[in-house]
Amino acid sequence: MRLKKLVLLLFIFVFLASSASGMAGVSPGSYDINFKPYLKGTYHFDFITDAGKKFDISLQGDLAQYATLSDKTLDSGGRIYVYLKLPREVEVPGQHTLYVAAQERPEPGKRGVSTVVNVKGIINVYVPYPNQYAEVELVAPNIKSGEVGIFNVRIKSMGVETLYASSQIEIYDARNKTVAILPLENSAIESTKSRDFEVEWDTTNFKAGLYKAKAITFYNGRNASVQASFRIGELFVDVTNHSNNLLRNQINKFDVHIESFWNDPIQSVFAEVTLLDYGISFKTPSVDLKGFDKVVLQGYFDTTGIPEDADSFRAKIAVNYAGKINEKLVEVHFYKKINYLMIGLVIGVIAAILILLGIIFLLKRMEKKNAKQIKKK
């Protein structure tokens, strides 16, 4: 057993060592360009690699034919220039991506576990749509109950014409009912330009829970929209589940599933579980919760001494957090004893019946066969 563990650890070490030796990166990671007819530009990418590593450089993507490279190989990293010359037009509007790919050359004759590194620089070219065209981005953060939330909206004019738009944010509750409409200023946005909006919403009269924000932009008889979920939080930690089936007369692990409804971290959260009818109680170790975190608290207790005729018992789960306590009464059951003797008897009876039916079936077939032979004689 020790030998197997040693071999496994050695394999992991060799794998990590060989993987670490093939690391690579690129800077900058990407460029964003707005299309213009016959646009020319020079862009550079710095590839960072391990010393002695050789890489092949290539162009990929539907715009690769409009670009050339300063070099097609790299030794121990270096800078690659991309010379871009776009055509008069690109038929398909939207985003087109040109990849500058650096792929490591495998070392000839090298044995063992190794990985071939492939890293890519990116040039995004945005081709405008005909007429007016809008794209919308939305950031909807979680909000503390009773505070003012701030939504961020970006409207991008992605058509060849100036975008004339009216916009709003619609807020929906967990039942998908509209609870608020927040208007944005009317805007005129030039082609390939964008405009940012910051919208406030006071949550004083709204309950904690899950909500959805939808940003809509109306323009030229059309609309563009995007939505995002967010939560209004309160300082509350709930018990969402717990262990239910336990074993008798031994130490049991008891799980308490909890969920935070608060945006900020909550430190030193623990649960105390009390078996109300037997004077048994135990605490779980404490944990620190992140915003809207879900964790499982684990404790242990001995069920020895609980009467054998008790199929279940009442328990109080008290979650302690931020100077508060949330208590929940639950019912916990014991695993039911399996009567193996009864199960064996039932299986035996069923088997005997099946065997008897099989014998009867065979006897009838033999009787029919004998009857046919008698008739032939």
LINVENQUI-V329208 format. One record per residue. RES is the residue in three letters. BURIAL is # if it has 9 or more other ideal C-beta (glycine too) atoms within 8 Angstrom, else .. Layout:
res->(RES/RES)
burial->(BURIAL/BURIAL)
This chain:
res->(MET/ARG/LEU/LYS/LYS/LEU/VAL/LEU/LEU/LEU/PHE/ILE/PHE/VAL/PHE/LEU/ALA/SER/SER/ALA/SER/GLY/MET/ALA/GLY/VAL/SER/PRO/GLY/SER/TYR/ASP/ILE/ASN/PHE/LYS/PRO/TYR/LEU/LYS/GLY/THR/TYR/HIS/PHE/ASP/PHE/ILE/THR/ASP/ALA/GLY/LYS/LYS/PHE/ASP/ILE/SER/LEU/GLN/GLY/ASP/LEU/ALA/GLN/TYR/ALA/THR/LEU/SER/ASP/LYS/THR/LEU/ASP/SER/GLY/GLY/ARG/ILE/TYR/VAL/TYR/LEU/LYS/LEU/PRO/ARG/GLU/VAL/GLU/VAL/PRO/GLY/GLN/HIS/THR/LEU/TYR/VAL/ALA/ALA/GLN/GLU/ARG/PRO/GLU/PRO/GLY/LYS/ARG/GLY/VAL/SER/THR/VAL/VAL/ASN/VAL/LYS/GLY/ILE/ILE/ASN/VAL/TYR/VAL/PRO/TYR/PRO/ASN/GLN/TYR/ALA/GLU/VAL/GLU/LEU/VAL/ALA/PRO/ASN/ILE/LYS/SER/GLY/GLU/VAL/GLY/ILE/PHE/ASN/VAL/ARG/ILE/LYS/SER/MET/GLY/VAL/GLU/THR/LEU/TYR/ALA/SER/SER/GLN/ILE/GLU/ILE/TYR/ASP/ALA/ARG/ASN/LYS/THR/VAL/ALA/ILE/LEU/PRO/LEU/GLU/ASN/SER/ALA/ILE/GLU/SER/THR/LYS/SER/ARG/ASP/PHE/GLU/VAL/GLU/TRP/ASP/THR/THR/ASN/PHE/LYS/ALA/GLY/LEU/TYR/LYS/ALA/LYS/ALA/ILE/THR/PHE/TYR/ASN/GLY/ARG/ASN/ALA/SER/VAL/GLN/ALA/SER/PHE/ARG/ILE/GLY/GLU/LEU/PHE/VAL/ASP/VAL/THR/ASN/HIS/SER/ASN/ASN/LEU/LEU/ARG/ASN/GLN/ILE/ASN/LYS/PHE/ASP/VAL/HIS/ILE/GLU/SER/PHE/TRP/ASN/ASP/PRO/ILE/GLN/SER/VAL/PHE/ALA/GLU/VAL/THR/LEU/LEU/ASP/TYR/GLY/ILE/SER/PHE/LYS/THR/PRO/SER/VAL/ASP/LEU/LYS/GLY/PHE/ASP/LYS/VAL/VAL/LEU/GLN/GLY/TYR/PHE/ASP/THR/THR/GLY/ILE/PRO/GLU/ASP/ALA/ASP/SER/PHE/ARG/ALA/LYS/ILE/ALA/VAL/ASN/TYR/ALA/GLY/LYS/ILE/ASN/GLU/LYS/LEU/VAL/GLU/VAL/HIS/PHE/TYR/LYS/LYS/ILE/ASN/TYR/LEU/MET/ILE/GLY/LEU/VAL/ILE/GLY/VAL/ILE/ALA/ALA/ILE/LEU/ILE/LEU/LEU/GLY/ILE/ILE/PHE/LEU/LEU/LYS/ARG/MET/GLU/LYS/LYS/ASN/ALA/LYS/GLN/ILE/LYS/LYS/LYS)
burial->(././././././././././#/././#/#/././#/#/././#/./#/./#/././././././#/./#/./././#/./././#/./#/#/#/./#/#/././#/#/#/#/#/#/#/./#/./#/#/././#/./#/././././#/./#/#/#/./#/#/#/#/#/./#/./././#/././#/././#/#/#/#/#/#/#/#/#/./././././././././#/././#/./#/#/#/#/#/#/#/#/#/#/#/././#/#/#/./#/#/#/./#/./#/#/#/#/./././#/#/#/#/#/#/#/#/#/#/#/././#/#/#/#/#/#/#/#/#/#/#/#/././././././././#/./#/././#/./#/./#/./././././#/./#/./#/./#/././././#/././#/#/#/#/#/#/#/./#/././././#/#/#/#/#/#/#/#/#/#/#/./#/#/#/#/././#/#/././#/./#/./././#/./#/#/#/#/#/#/#/#/#/#/././#/././#/#/#/#/#/#/#/././././././#/#/#/././#/#/#/./#/#/././././#/#/#/./#/./#/././#/././././././#/#/#/#/#/#/#/#/#/././#/./#/./#/./#/./#/#/#/././././././././#/./././././././././././././././././././././././././././././././././.)
